[in-house]
Amino acid sequence: MTRRIDLNADLGEGVTDDEALLAVVTSANVACGFHAGDEATMRAVCVRASYLGVAVGAQVSYDDRAGFGRRDLDLAPGVLEGQVAEQVAVLSSIAVEVGTRVSYVKPHGALYNRVVHDAEQAAALLRGSHDLPVLGLPGSVLLELARDLGRETRREGFPDRAYTPEGRLVPRSEPGAVLSDALVIARRAVELAAAVESVCVHGDEPGAVRHARAVRAALEESGFELGPLP
């Protein structure tokens, strides 16, 4: 039986070819201005995504443009909740204006890694994102809390990142944390697709478009049907 799989990537960050990536992926994690991007970029991505039938997701982060959202910050839960709500609201307004909508929320960078284990920040993120489906790391506190609240959850895998034995992402500061061989990334994507609902290719890597194309081709050759999750 054919299995459906989603292919997502980070867009609107100003560091890659959004147009080319949107022609390959099925879901776009759109930067909401706190770690990268601006309203003009959000609008451009949403317009093209709507035309191509690509789902739009809010990629929320700490308010940290200087650190590209990759610095771990200790925020009061209320502050983080407000930051997440602001990011989702801005992107949602733009998406509706151009004929689409925000279909899910996904944390970025340091916030992504923090809510894997930090229940307080995970809860704040969930409050700030209302009832949106949540895309995250399998086994994370974020997805566990979301399920407890009756929220739809989507597990994702990263074929271009190394994992620890515990299933966490190896910190980018460590050697070998980020993979660059397109063939290796494509092979790992097929392996991960058997256990997750979505596969992510990082959009801020130099070979992002090449990697995404290789992943899509490998998934299709392996019998997967690519498309955004319902």
C-alpha positions as CSV (number, residue, x, y, z in Angstrom):
1,M,0.0,0.0,0.0
2,T,1.3,3.4,-1.0
3,R,2.3,5.5,2.0
4,R,2.0,9.3,2.0
5,I,5.0,11.3,3.4
6,D,5.5,15.1,3.8
7,L,8.7,16.8,2.8
8,N,9.3,20.0,4.7
9,A,12.0,22.7,4.7
10,D,12.8,26.0,6.3
11,L,11.9,29.0,4.0
12,G,11.8,32.8,4.2
13,E,15.1,33.0,6.0
14,G,17.0,34.9,3.3
15,V,19.7,32.3,3.0
16,T,18.5,30.0,0.3
17,D,16.6,29.8,-3.0
18,D,13.0,29.8,-1.7
19,E,11.6,29.5,-5.3
20,A,13.6,26.4,-6.1
21,L,12.8,24.8,-2.7
22,L,9.1,25.4,-3.0
23,A,9.1,23.5,-6.3
24,V,10.3,20.4,-4.4
25,V,8.9,20.4,-0.9
26,T,5.3,19.8,0.2
27,S,5.4,21.9,3.4
28,A,7.1,25.2,4.0
29,N,8.3,26.2,7.5
30,V,8.1,29.9,7.2
31,A,10.4,32.1,9.3
32,C,8.1,34.6,11.2
33,G,10.6,37.5,11.7
34,F,12.0,36.6,15.1
35,H,15.1,34.7,13.9
36,A,14.9,35.7,10.2
37,G,12.6,37.0,7.6
38,D,10.2,39.9,7.3
39,E,6.6,40.5,6.2
40,A,7.6,40.9,2.5
41,T,9.4,37.6,2.5
42,M,6.6,35.9,4.3
43,R,4.1,37.2,1.8
44,A,6.3,36.1,-1.2
45,V,6.7,32.6,0.2
46,C,3.0,32.3,1.0
47,V,1.9,33.5,-2.4
48,R,4.1,30.9,-4.1
49,A,3.2,28.1,-1.7
50,S,-0.5,28.8,-2.3
51,Y,0.0,28.6,-6.0
52,L,1.9,25.3,-5.8
53,G,-0.3,23.7,-3.2
54,V,2.5,23.7,-0.5
55,A,1.3,23.8,3.1
56,V,2.4,26.8,5.2
57,G,3.7,26.3,8.7
58,A,4.7,28.9,11.3
59,Q,8.4,28.4,12.2
60,V,8.5,30.1,15.6
61,S,11.7,30.9,17.5
62,Y,13.2,32.9,20.2
63,D,13.5,36.6,19.5
64,D,17.1,36.3,18.4
65,R,18.0,37.6,14.9
66,A,21.6,38.2,15.9
67,G,22.0,34.5,16.7
68,F,19.7,33.2,14.0
69,G,17.5,31.7,16.8
70,R,20.2,29.3,17.8
71,R,21.1,30.7,21.2
72,D,19.3,29.0,24.1
73,L,17.4,31.6,26.1
74,D,15.7,31.4,29.5
75,L,12.4,33.2,29.0
76,A,9.5,33.5,31.4
77,P,6.7,31.2,30.1
78,G,4.4,34.2,29.6
79,V,7.0,36.0,27.5
80,L,7.6,33.0,25.3
81,E,3.9,32.4,24.9
82,G,3.5,36.0,23.8
83,Q,6.3,35.8,21.3
84,V,4.9,32.6,19.8
85,A,1.4,34.1,19.6
86,E,2.8,37.2,17.8
87,Q,4.7,35.2,15.3
88,V,1.7,33.0,14.5
89,A,-0.6,35.9,14.2
90,V,1.6,37.8,11.8
91,L,2.1,34.9,9.4
92,S,-1.6,33.8,9.7
93,S,-2.7,37.3,8.7
94,I,-0.4,37.3,5.7
95,A,-1.4,33.8,4.7
96,V,-5.1,34.6,4.7
97,E,-4.5,37.7,2.7
98,V,-3.0,35.7,-0.2
99,G,-5.4,32.9,-0.1
100,T,-3.9,30.2,2.1
101,R,-3.6,29.5,5.8
102,V,-1.1,28.4,8.5
103,S,-1.5,24.7,8.8
104,Y,0.9,23.8,11.6
105,V,3.5,25.2,14.0
106,K,7.1,24.1,14.3
107,P,9.8,25.6,16.6
108,H,13.1,26.6,15.2
109,G,16.7,26.2,16.4
110,A,17.4,26.5,20.1
111,L,13.7,26.5,20.9
112,Y,13.2,23.3,18.9
113,N,15.9,21.6,21.0
114,R,14.7,23.1,24.3
115,V,11.1,21.9,24.0
116,V,12.3,18.4,23.5
117,H,12.9,18.2,27.2
118,D,11.6,21.4,28.8
119,A,7.9,21.0,29.7
120,E,7.5,24.6,30.9
121,Q,8.7,26.1,27.6
122,A,6.9,23.5,25.6
123,A,3.6,24.4,27.3
124,A,4.2,28.1,26.6
125,L,4.7,27.3,23.0
126,L,1.5,25.3,22.8
127,R,-0.5,28.1,24.5
128,G,0.9,30.7,22.1
129,S,0.1,28.6,19.0
130,H,-3.5,27.9,20.0
131,D,-4.9,24.7,18.4
132,L,-2.5,24.4,15.4
133,P,-1.1,20.9,14.7
134,V,2.4,20.5,16.0
135,L,5.5,19.3,14.0
136,G,8.4,18.1,16.2
137,L,10.9,15.5,17.2
138,P,9.6,12.0,18.1
139,G,9.6,11.4,21.8
140,S,9.8,15.1,22.7
141,V,8.0,16.6,25.6
142,L,6.4,19.0,23.1
143,L,4.6,16.3,21.2
144,E,3.7,14.5,24.4
145,L,2.1,17.6,25.9
146,A,0.3,18.4,22.6
147,R,-1.2,14.9,22.5
148,D,-2.4,15.2,26.1
149,L,-4.2,18.4,25.1
150,G,-5.8,16.7,22.1
151,R,-3.7,18.5,19.6
152,E,-2.7,16.9,16.3
153,T,0.9,16.0,16.3
154,R,3.3,15.2,13.4
155,R,6.7,13.4,13.9
156,E,9.6,14.5,11.7
157,G,13.0,13.1,10.9
158,F,16.1,14.9,9.7
159,P,18.1,13.0,7.1
160,D,20.8,15.7,7.0
161,R,21.5,15.7,10.7
162,A,23.2,13.2,13.0
163,Y,21.4,11.7,16.0
164,T,22.5,10.7,19.4
165,P,21.8,7.1,20.7
166,E,18.8,8.6,22.6
167,G,17.2,9.9,19.4
168,R,18.1,13.6,19.9
169,L,19.9,15.8,17.4
170,V,23.6,16.0,17.7
171,P,24.5,19.7,18.6
172,R,25.7,21.6,15.5
173,S,28.9,22.5,17.4
174,E,30.0,18.9,17.3
175,P,31.9,17.4,14.3
176,G,29.6,15.4,11.9
177,A,26.4,17.0,13.2
178,V,25.4,18.3,9.8
179,L,25.6,15.9,6.7
180,S,26.4,17.2,3.2
181,D,26.5,14.1,1.0
182,A,23.2,14.2,-1.0
183,L,23.3,10.4,-1.6
184,V,23.7,9.7,2.1
185,I,21.0,12.2,3.0
186,A,18.6,10.7,0.4
187,R,19.2,7.1,1.7
188,R,18.6,8.2,5.3
189,A,15.4,10.0,4.3
190,V,13.9,6.7,3.0
191,E,14.9,5.0,6.3
192,L,13.4,7.7,8.4
193,A,10.2,7.9,6.4
194,A,9.2,4.5,7.7
195,A,8.9,5.9,11.2
196,V,7.7,9.5,10.8
197,E,5.0,11.6,9.0
198,S,7.4,14.2,7.7
199,V,11.0,14.5,6.5
200,C,12.9,17.8,6.9
201,V,15.7,19.1,4.8
202,H,17.4,22.2,6.3
203,G,16.9,25.2,4.1
204,D,19.8,27.1,5.4
205,E,22.5,24.7,4.2
206,P,24.5,25.5,1.0
207,G,23.2,22.3,-0.7
208,A,19.6,22.6,0.4
209,V,17.9,22.5,-3.0
210,R,20.2,19.7,-4.2
211,H,19.5,17.7,-1.1
212,A,15.8,18.3,-1.3
213,R,15.6,17.1,-4.9
214,A,17.7,14.0,-4.0
215,V,15.4,13.2,-1.0
216,R,12.2,13.6,-3.0
217,A,13.5,11.4,-5.8
218,A,14.6,8.7,-3.4
219,L,11.3,8.7,-1.6
220,E,9.3,8.5,-4.8
221,E,11.5,5.7,-6.1
222,S,10.8,3.9,-2.8
223,G,7.1,4.0,-3.3
224,F,6.2,7.0,-1.1
225,E,3.5,9.4,-2.3
226,L,4.6,13.0,-1.4
227,G,2.1,15.6,-0.2
228,P,1.3,17.8,2.7
229,L,-0.3,16.2,5.6
230,P,-4.1,16.6,6.0
